[in-house]
């Protein structure tokens, strides 16, 4: 990243859900590189989270959090309050999906539909709800960045529930931004990212999709992480909107 950004996040307290792998882990590294103190939120990947923390320079922490467990949200809020007394950057990177053809209603049962909504928007709201008092302490210095997807506005993604969840996340971001300014709320919206987030999606498939875009390159976790850093460090008058980072996929 451009050296002019270096230390722009010095002294900032950041919490990244889903921070132990994929986009979340890349975001943790990027925020730490820019000077933030990062709390790595993880669900079950404690060993990954601890290894990531150990690889970073400076003071960083790990914290267990489960999207559908309100007790872990309250515990996270209490720990952050006692340790720092505020929260400057919240990155909602935790989520879940599976590949299901949009015509396959037998597999995408109502129960699974609701599970995917909870994982990708309901849980995000619950975490924001729990941490809002800490974000309000930081006020205009606070930003919430949620990892969304171009699926939110194309309706084309790993399954219909995932598309619906990301659309809801984008709208939730607008509503939160309107209601809770000067805290800023933004979404970053990639197309297919080179991670193992979608089981069964190969690198070859991602490369073929990328080759058809105007930029002709695969979106990496680091690309998404850099956009999160930009939201936190540079886009000081942006709120309630999405930052599309898809290489021109939707054009």
C-alpha positions as CSV (number, residue, x, y, z in Angstrom):
1,X,0.0,0.0,0.0
2,X,1.1,3.6,-0.7
3,X,3.4,4.8,2.1
4,X,1.3,7.9,2.5
5,X,-1.3,5.8,4.3
6,X,1.3,4.4,6.8
7,X,0.4,5.2,10.4
8,X,-2.9,6.9,9.4
9,X,-4.6,4.3,11.6
10,X,-2.1,4.6,14.4
11,X,-3.8,4.5,17.8
12,X,-7.0,3.2,16.3
13,X,-8.8,0.2,17.9
14,X,-10.2,-2.3,15.3
15,X,-12.3,-5.4,15.7
16,X,-12.6,-7.8,12.8
17,X,-15.2,-10.6,12.9
18,X,-14.3,-13.6,10.8
19,X,-10.7,-12.5,11.2
20,X,-8.9,-15.8,11.3
21,X,-8.9,-16.6,7.6
22,X,-9.7,-15.4,4.1
23,X,-10.8,-11.8,3.7
24,X,-10.9,-11.3,7.4
25,X,-7.3,-12.4,7.9
26,X,-6.1,-10.2,5.1
27,X,-8.0,-7.3,6.6
28,X,-6.4,-7.9,10.0
29,X,-2.9,-7.8,8.4
30,X,-3.7,-4.6,6.5
31,X,-5.1,-2.8,9.5
32,X,-2.2,-3.8,11.7
33,X,0.3,-2.7,9.0
34,X,-1.3,0.7,9.0
35,X,-0.8,1.0,12.8
36,X,-4.1,-0.1,14.3
37,X,-4.4,-2.3,17.3
38,X,-6.5,-5.2,16.0
39,X,-8.8,-7.6,17.9
40,X,-9.1,-10.8,15.8
41,X,-12.7,-12.1,16.1
42,X,-13.0,-15.8,15.5
43,X,-15.8,-18.4,15.7
44,X,-14.0,-21.8,15.9
45,X,-10.6,-21.1,14.4
46,X,-8.8,-20.2,17.6
47,X,-5.5,-21.8,16.5
48,X,-5.6,-19.8,13.2
49,X,-6.4,-16.6,15.0
50,X,-3.6,-17.1,17.5
51,X,-1.1,-17.8,14.8
52,X,-2.2,-14.7,12.9
53,X,-1.9,-12.6,16.0
54,X,1.6,-13.9,16.6
55,X,2.7,-13.1,13.1
56,X,1.8,-9.4,13.5
57,X,4.0,-6.6,14.9
58,X,2.7,-4.7,17.8
59,X,-0.1,-5.4,20.4
60,X,-3.0,-7.3,19.0
61,X,-5.6,-9.7,20.5
62,X,-8.0,-12.5,19.8
63,X,-11.6,-12.8,20.8
64,X,-14.1,-15.6,20.3
65,X,-17.5,-14.5,18.9
66,X,-20.4,-16.5,17.4
67,X,-22.8,-14.7,15.2
68,X,-25.9,-16.4,16.6
69,X,-24.8,-16.3,20.3
70,X,-25.8,-13.0,22.0
71,X,-23.8,-14.0,25.1
72,X,-20.6,-13.8,23.0
73,X,-21.6,-10.4,21.7
74,X,-22.1,-9.1,25.2
75,X,-18.9,-10.6,26.3
76,X,-17.0,-9.0,23.4
77,X,-18.5,-5.6,24.2
78,X,-17.6,-5.9,27.9
79,X,-14.0,-7.0,27.1
80,X,-13.6,-4.1,24.6
81,X,-15.0,-1.6,27.1
82,X,-12.8,-2.8,29.9
83,X,-9.7,-2.9,27.7
84,X,-10.0,0.1,25.5
85,X,-13.2,2.0,26.4
86,X,-14.1,2.6,22.8
87,X,-14.1,1.0,19.3
88,X,-12.9,3.0,16.2
89,X,-13.2,0.4,13.4
90,X,-15.5,-2.6,13.2
91,X,-15.2,-4.9,10.2
92,X,-17.9,-7.4,9.7
93,X,-16.2,-10.1,7.7
94,X,-17.8,-13.2,9.2
95,X,-20.3,-15.1,7.1
96,X,-21.2,-18.4,5.5
97,X,-22.6,-19.7,2.2
98,X,-22.8,-22.8,0.1
99,X,-23.2,-23.3,-3.6
100,X,-26.8,-24.1,-4.5
101,X,-28.3,-23.7,-7.9
102,X,-31.0,-21.0,-7.8
103,X,-33.5,-23.4,-9.2
104,X,-32.9,-26.0,-6.5
105,X,-35.6,-25.2,-4.0
106,X,-35.3,-28.7,-2.5
107,X,-31.8,-28.0,-1.2
108,X,-32.4,-24.4,-0.3
109,X,-35.0,-25.1,2.4
110,X,-36.7,-22.3,4.3
111,X,-34.6,-23.3,7.4
112,X,-31.3,-23.1,5.4
113,X,-32.5,-19.8,3.8
114,X,-32.9,-18.3,7.3
115,X,-29.6,-19.8,8.5
116,X,-27.8,-18.1,5.6
117,X,-29.6,-14.8,6.3
118,X,-28.6,-15.0,10.0
119,X,-24.9,-15.7,9.0
120,X,-24.6,-12.8,6.6
121,X,-26.9,-10.1,7.9
122,X,-28.7,-11.0,11.1
123,X,-25.5,-11.8,12.9
124,X,-23.9,-8.7,11.6
125,X,-26.8,-6.6,13.0
126,X,-26.5,-8.3,16.3
127,X,-22.8,-7.5,16.6
128,X,-23.3,-3.9,15.6
129,X,-26.1,-3.7,18.1
130,X,-23.9,-4.9,20.9
131,X,-20.9,-2.7,20.0
132,X,-22.8,0.5,19.1
133,X,-22.2,2.2,22.5
134,X,-18.4,1.7,22.0
135,X,-18.6,3.1,18.5
136,X,-20.6,6.1,19.7
137,X,-17.7,6.9,22.1
138,X,-15.5,7.4,19.1
139,X,-18.2,9.3,17.2
140,X,-16.9,10.8,14.0
141,X,-13.7,8.8,14.3
142,X,-15.7,5.5,14.1
143,X,-16.4,3.5,11.0
144,X,-18.2,0.2,10.4
145,X,-17.2,-1.7,7.2
146,X,-19.2,-4.7,6.2
147,X,-18.1,-7.2,3.6
148,X,-20.9,-7.4,1.1
149,X,-20.9,-8.7,-2.5
150,X,-22.0,-7.7,-6.0
151,X,-24.5,-10.4,-5.5
152,X,-26.5,-7.9,-3.5
153,X,-27.5,-6.0,-6.6
154,X,-27.0,-8.5,-9.4
155,X,-29.1,-11.3,-7.8
156,X,-26.4,-13.7,-9.1
157,X,-24.4,-15.6,-6.5
158,X,-23.7,-18.8,-4.6
159,X,-27.4,-19.2,-3.8
160,X,-30.6,-17.1,-3.6
161,X,-30.4,-16.7,0.2
162,X,-26.9,-15.3,0.0
163,X,-28.0,-12.7,-2.6
164,X,-30.9,-11.7,-0.4
165,X,-28.7,-11.5,2.6
166,X,-26.2,-9.2,1.0
167,X,-28.9,-7.0,-0.4
168,X,-30.3,-6.7,3.1
169,X,-26.8,-5.9,4.4
170,X,-26.4,-3.1,1.9
171,X,-29.8,-1.6,2.9
172,X,-29.0,-2.1,6.6
173,X,-25.8,-0.1,6.0
174,X,-27.8,2.8,4.6
175,X,-30.3,2.7,7.5
176,X,-27.5,2.6,10.1
177,X,-25.6,5.4,8.5
178,X,-28.7,7.6,8.5
179,X,-29.6,6.9,12.1
180,X,-26.2,6.9,13.8
181,X,-24.1,9.5,12.1
182,X,-21.4,10.8,12.7
183,X,-20.4,7.1,13.0
184,X,-19.8,6.0,9.4
185,X,-21.2,2.8,7.8
186,X,-19.9,1.4,4.5
187,X,-20.0,-1.9,2.5
188,X,-17.2,-3.2,0.4
189,X,-18.6,-5.3,-2.5
190,X,-16.3,-7.7,-4.3
191,X,-17.1,-10.2,-7.0
192,X,-15.6,-13.7,-6.7
193,X,-12.6,-13.5,-4.4
194,X,-9.7,-16.0,-4.4
195,X,-10.5,-17.7,-1.1
196,X,-12.1,-21.0,-0.1
197,X,-15.3,-19.2,1.1
198,X,-17.5,-21.0,-1.5
199,X,-16.8,-24.7,-1.2
200,X,-16.3,-26.4,-4.6
201,X,-15.3,-23.2,-6.4
202,X,-11.9,-23.7,-8.1
203,X,-9.1,-21.3,-8.8
204,X,-9.6,-22.1,-12.5
205,X,-13.2,-21.0,-12.4
206,X,-12.4,-17.7,-10.7
207,X,-9.7,-17.0,-13.2
208,X,-12.0,-17.7,-16.1
209,X,-14.6,-15.3,-14.7
210,X,-11.9,-12.6,-14.1
211,X,-10.6,-12.9,-17.6
212,X,-14.0,-11.7,-18.9
213,X,-13.9,-8.5,-16.9
214,X,-12.5,-5.2,-18.1
215,X,-9.5,-5.4,-15.8
216,X,-8.9,-9.1,-16.4
217,X,-7.6,-9.9,-12.9
218,X,-8.7,-11.9,-10.0
219,X,-9.9,-10.0,-6.9
220,X,-7.7,-11.1,-4.0
221,X,-8.3,-10.9,-0.3
222,X,-5.7,-8.2,-0.2
223,X,-7.7,-6.1,-2.6
224,X,-10.7,-6.3,-0.3
225,X,-8.5,-5.5,2.7
226,X,-7.0,-2.5,1.0
227,X,-10.5,-1.2,0.3
228,X,-11.4,-1.6,4.0
229,X,-8.3,0.4,4.9
230,X,-9.4,3.1,2.5
231,X,-12.8,3.3,4.1
232,X,-11.2,3.7,7.5
233,X,-8.4,6.1,6.6
234,X,-9.4,8.1,3.5
235,X,-13.1,8.1,2.7
236,X,-13.9,10.5,5.5
237,X,-17.1,11.9,3.9
238,X,-18.5,8.5,2.6
239,X,-21.2,6.8,4.5
240,X,-24.2,4.6,3.8
241,X,-22.9,3.4,0.5
242,X,-21.0,0.5,-1.2
243,X,-17.5,0.5,-2.5
244,X,-17.5,-1.9,-5.5
245,X,-14.2,-3.8,-6.0
246,X,-15.0,-6.3,-8.8
247,X,-12.6,-5.5,-11.6
248,X,-15.6,-4.3,-13.7
249,X,-17.4,-7.7,-13.3
250,X,-20.8,-6.1,-13.3
251,X,-20.2,-3.8,-16.3
